[in-house]
Amino acid sequence: MNWQLMLKNITRNKKNSLVIILLIGVITFILFIGNSILGKSDQGLRNAFVESLTGDVVIQKTSDVTMNLFGANTPVIDEYFNIPSFPAYDMVRELILEEPGISVVTSQVSSRAFLDALGVREGVLLCGIDASTYFTAFPGILLEEGRFLEANEYGVMISADRAERIEKQTGQRPAIGDSLLLTAGGTTGFKIRDVPLVGIYRYRNPGTFMNKIVIADPQTVRVLESIQVAASDIELDQKDSLLFGIDLDDFFSGDFGREGDEEESFSVDFLKNVLQNSKEEADQQNIPVGGDWNFIILRLKKGVNPGAVIASLNKKLAPFEVTAVGWRIAAGSSAILMLLIKNLFNIGMFLVSVAGIIAAVNILLISVFRRTKEIGALRAMGAYDGYIRTLILGENLILACIAGILGILGGYCFLRIINGFDIIISNTLIASLLDDQMVQISFLPSAALASFGVSLFLGIAASLYPVEMAVRVNPIVAVRQG
């Protein structure tokens, strides 16, 4: 390939070359800046949720609508949506533990309630946790006062943001050991629970949604939601079934159940073993037990692909009517909205790129028409169609490479300038998205490579039609016109 001829043609058509470089460079610049900001935001949002709330994978009951950890992802029905209890919890958990690549498994039961603390009443999202594994799964939860909730302990933990807000309104900060009132109402009636405050925590990456959460023991949440542990049916023989037709006075009298009384005697072992046998009976009859949790949350080992784990689990868990989903669905509207914004931006840039290609095609066509004599002479000297195509395409790829490099360098300098202003973000949601209270947008190699790839694509796409026009040049006609 004659690189010298390519460079000579580029420098000889400086005006057209500069227009092509400017056009592709501006598109690359905007694409790089936009994806750097959105990529940083999406990465910060992922870190916030995965490290503090959703984990990498969430197992939930299969539903007609997608669910987050506290309700439906469809705003229209979210207010009326009740999170279904988890079916076949024990069996599902055993299957999950067999899956390779899982680091921590924890469980959660969710609810919505009102919290009364020092006279301040606020709506909260209740997170009933398995305290034995929950805080191991989420290192993004940082303890500020008191201690973490322990397994089988009765109590709640509130965020430092909530404690500061209550202190600002009342002049008094909630203290460890204070009694907090939780109230909830539903179809089963009005429920009230008085629970002690055991700790105050802070999220490493806070957000307005996450600061609504109150961490509680699971039994408190179950009572407020009227969730009962599922039990299996036990088949009784005729002798044992007599127990349910006995008068209480007779039951506690010394005459009941004497040996030899065949009509009223019953199995003493029945009273001792009825509870423990219920689970054994269920296992033998393949009756699922559980129902006292809403979600199972998984943290994966470093380097494990969540998508592969989700696909594998969904094959295994399909018969149990449960589904494995990623962190974005479990996080809810804010994470889904971020993905939507990112996709809309790139769709918009695609439309801009199409317009840029059309403009570049027109410029390149003019350049080809001006070079008719040169192309005709090359063809008269024996240049094949492939040589002409490679020559024109190579020139445009050089221009696209220059434009891409300049666009990325310009975007990098722009980011450095913005970071140098030390802009403080007062909005907690935006701060959580950018993973910092100060605007610091880092250089993302993936965004740079994607933007550079788009610049090369633009150069190739804009060259296809002009190249075909160039190979159609008749050498005899071209020489005569020249």
N, C-alpha and C positions, 0 to 999 in steps of 0.2 A: 504494500500500500504506500502510495506517495504522500507522506505526511507533509512534505514541503509544499506540494501543490495545494493541499487542503488549507494550510495556514496562509498561503499566498492569496487564495480565493477569499478567505475570511477577512484579511487585512485590506484587500482591494475593495470589498463591499462593506466598508466600515459602518456606514449608516445603517444598513439593514442588519448587520451583525449586532450592533449596539442595541437596536430596538428589540431583537430577539432575546438578547441577554437580559435587558431590563424587564421585559415581559415575564419571562420564566423566573427571573430572580425575585421579582416582587411576589409572585405566587408562592415560591419556595419560602420566602421570608415570613409571609403571613401564616402559611401552613406550619412552619417550625415554631413560631411564637405561640400560636393557638394550641398546638398539641403539647407544647412544653408546659403551658399553664394548666390545661385540662388534665394532662398526664400526671402532673404534680398533685393536683387536686384529687384525682381518682386514687392515686397511690396513698395519699394522706387519709382519705376516707376509708380505704381498705384496711390500712394499718389500725385506724381507730376502732373499727368494728371487729376485725379478726382478733386483735389483741385484747379487747375489752368486753365483747358482747356476743358475737355470733360464732366465733371460731371459724374454721375453714369449711366445714360441712355441717349441715343441720338436718336431722331426720325428723320428719313430721308426718302426721296422718294425711293420706291422700285426700284432696279436696277439689271441688269444682273451681275454686279460686286459689290463687297463690297467696300464701300466708307469710307474714313476718313474725317475729317472736312475740308480738303483742296484738295481732289482729290481721285483718285482710289487707292486701295491697291495693284493693279497689276502694277508693275513698267513699264512693256512693253507699256501699254496704258495710263499711268498716264499723260504723256505730252500732249496727244491729248484728254483727257477726260474733259468734261464740266459738272460741278456739276448741276444737274437738280433743277429747282425751286420747292418749296414746294407746292403741290396741296392742295386745301381745307383747308387753314391754320386756318381760324376762327373756322370751325367745329371741326377739329382735336384738336385744343387747348382746346375747351370746353370739349371734351371727356377726354382729359388728366387731366384737373382740377378736374374731378369727381373721378379719381383714388386715393384710399387711400394710404398714406405713402409717398406722394410727399411733399417736403419742399419748393423748389423754382423752378419756370419755367422761362426760358429765351430763347431768340432766336438769331440766328446768320446767316449772309449772308457772304459767303467766296469768295475770289478772289486771284489772283496772279498779282503782278505788279512790277514796278521798282520805287524805292524811291531815289530821289535826295536831299541830305542834305549837305550844305556847300561844294558842288562840289564833294561829294562822291556818287557814283551811285551803288546801290545794289538791287538785287532781293529780294522781301519780300512776305510773306504770309499775306494777308489782312483779318482781322477779323472784319466785320461790326456787331456791337453789339446793343442789346437793353439795353442801359445804365441804364434804370430804375431798372433793375433786375440783370444785368450781374455781377457786382462787389459784390453783396450780395451772388450770387451763388458760387463765386470763392474767398474765403479768402486767397488763396495762391498767389494772386497778391498783391504785396506790393508797395505802393506809395513812391517814393523817392523825386521827384521834381514836382512842379506845383500842379495839382489836377486831380481827376478822371474825365473822360468824362461824361457829363451830358446828360440827355434825351433831344432830339431835338437840340442838340448842334452840330455845324460843326467843326470838328477838328480830330486830331490823337494823339495817345500816342505811344512812342517807348520805348524799353527796355533799362535799364541802360547799359547792355552789348553792345548794338548798339551805344549808346551815347559815351561810353568809346572808342569804336573802331574808331568812327569818329573823336574824339578828338585826338587820337593817330596819325591818318593819316593827319589831317589838323592843329593840334595845337589849335583848337578852339572847345569848347563843344557846342552842340546845346542848345539854350536857349529857355525857355518858351515864346511863342509868335512868334517864327521864322516861316517863311513860308516854307513848305516842298512841293516838287513837286512829285506827283504820276502820272505815265504814264502806260498805258496798251493798247495792240493792239489785235484785233481779227477779226472775220468775219464782224463785223459791223463797223470797222474802228479803227482809232487811237484816244485814249481818254487821256486827260490831266486834272489833277485837282490840284489846288494850295490850300493847306490846312494848317491851323495854328497848331503848336505844343502846346498842352494843358497840357501834363504831361509826366513824365518819371517814369517808374515802374520797379520793379524787381520781378522775380518769386522766391518763397520760395525754390523751387526745380528746378533750371534751367537745361536746356539741349540744345544741339546744334540745335535741331529741333524747340524748343519753342522760342529760341532767334531770329528766323527768322520772328516772328510774329510782325505785327504792328496793334494795335487796332485802329479802325476808326469808325466814325459815319456810320450808315448803308446806308444812301443815297449816300455818296461818293462811296461806294463799288458798289451800284446798277448802278450808272452812268458809272463806269469803266467797268462793266460787261454787260451793256445795258439791265438790268433787269427792266421790267415794271410790275406794279401791274395789275393783271388780272381783267378784267371788264366783266360784263354780258351784253347780248344783251337786248335792250328794244324794245318792240313792239309798234310802233307808229300808231295812227289812221291817216286817210287820211288828216285831217285838219292840224295835227302837222307835217306830212311829207312834207308839202309845204315849210317848213323852209329851207330845203336843196336845193331847186331849185330857191332860191331868189337871186337876184343880190345884192352885198354888198351896192352899192350906194342907191338902193331902200330900203334896210333894215334900213339904218341910216337916211333916209328921213322922214320928219314929216308926209307924207301921208300914210306910210305903216301901215297896221294893224288897220285902222280905223273901228269903229263899222259899221256894215251893209255891209261891203265888204266881201261877203261870199266866193268869189273865192280865195282871198289872205289872209284872216284872219287866225290866228292860236291861240292856247291856250297860254295865258300869263303865266299860271301856269306851263307850260312845261319848260320854261326857268328857273324858280325858283327851280323846284323840280327834274330836270333830274338827277343830280348827287346823291342826297340823295335817290331817288327812285330806282337807279340802284341796290343798295345792297338789298333793300326790295324786288325788283322783283326777284333777284337771290335766296333769302331765300325762297320765295313762290314757286319758280320753282325748288328748290333743286339744283341750279347751284352753284358749289363750287367757292368761291372767295378767293383771296390770291395770292400766287406766288411770293411775294417779299422777302421771306426768303428761306434759304436752309436747315436749321436745327432748331429743338426745342431741347433744352438741359434741362435735369432734374437733380436736386439734391434731394436725398431721405432722409427721416428722419433716425436718428440713429437706427440701428438694423433691418431695412427693407431689405429684400432679393432682390437684383436687378434682379436675374433670375426670380423670381415670378412676379415682376412688368413687366418685358419684355414680359413674356408669356401672361399675362393678357392683356397688351396693344395691342399685335399683333393680338389677337382675335378680339378686338374692332375695330382696325384700318385697318384691311385687305381690306374692301370695298373702302377705300380712296387711295389705292396704296401707302401706307407709311409703314415703318418698324421700329420697335424699336430694337436697338442694344446696346451692352455693351460698356464699356469704352475702351476695348482693340481694338475692330474693329475701333472705332471712333478715337483712337490715331494713328493708322496706323502701318507702318512697324516696328518701333522700339519695340513697345509692342508685336506685333505678333512674331517678331524675338526672343524676350526674352522667350516667351512661347515655341517656337520651340526648343531653346537651352535647356530649362528645360526638355522637353519631350525627346530630343535626349540623354541627359545625363542619364535619368532614363531608357531609352531603352538599352543604353550601359551597365548600371549597371545590368539590367535584364540578359543580355547575360553573364556578368561576374558571376552573381549568378548561372546561369545554369551550367557553368563550375565548380563553387565551389561545387554545389550539386553533380555533377558526381564524383569529387574528394572525397567528404565526403562519398558517397555511397561505393566507393572502400575501404576506410579505415574502415568503419563500417562492411562491409562484412568480411574483414580479422578478425576483432574483434569477430564477430559471430562464424566464423569457429574455432577460438582458444578457444571458450567457449562451444564447442559442448558437452563435457562431463558434464559441469555444467548445461546446458539447458536440456540435457537428464535426468540428475538426478532429476531436478525439475519436469519434466514431469512424470517420474517414480513414484514420490511422490504424483502425482495427480494434478499437476498444469495444469489448463486449458489453451487453446490457448489465451484467453483474458488476463490471468495473464502474460503470456510470452510477449504478445504484449505491455501491459502496462509497464512492467519492462524495456524492451529495449527502448521504446518510452520515458519513464520518464527519463532515463539516458541521452538520447540525448537532451531532452528539458532542463535539468539542464545545460548541456554543452552550449546549445544555449543561455540560459539566461545569463550565465557568460560571454560568448563572446559578447553578445549585450551590457551588462552593461559596460564592459571594452572598447568596441569600442566607445560608447558614451562618457565615461569619457575621453578617449584619445582624441576624437575630441574636447571636451570642453576645455581641457588643451591646445590643439593646437591653438584654437581660441583665448584663453587668451594670449598666447605667441605672436601671430600675432598682436593682438590689442596693446600689450605692446610696439611694435616697433614704434608706432605713425607714420605710413607711410602716407605721404601727396600725394594726387592724383592730378596731374596737368590736366588730361583730364576731361573736363566738362561733357562729356557723361557718363563716368564711375562714376564720382562723383555724378551725378544725379541718376544713377542706385542704388548706395549704400547709397543715401540720406545724404551724408556727404563728405566734402573735405578730411577727414582723414579716413583711413581704420578702421572701428569699426564694426565688424560683431557680432551681438548680438546672444544670445542663443535662438533658436526657439523651444519651446516645441513640436510643431507639427512635426518638422523635427526629433526630438529625438524619439517621439512616433512611427513615421513611420519607422524609422531605426530599433528600437527595435522590432517592429512587423515583419519586414523583417528577422531579425535574428531568431525569433521563427519559421517563415515559412521555412527558410532554414533547421533548425533542424528537423522539422517534415517531410519535403519533402525528406531529405536525409535518413530518418529512414524507410520509407515505404517498400522499397524492402528488406533491411536487416532484418526487423521484420518478413516479410513473410517467408524468408529463415529460421529464427530461429524457427518458429512454425512448420516447416516441419521436424524438427529433430526427427528421430525415437529414442525413449528412449532406446530400446533394442540394436540397432546398436551403439548408443552413448556410452552405458555402456561397450559394447564389445571393442570398439575402445579405450576407456579410460584405 
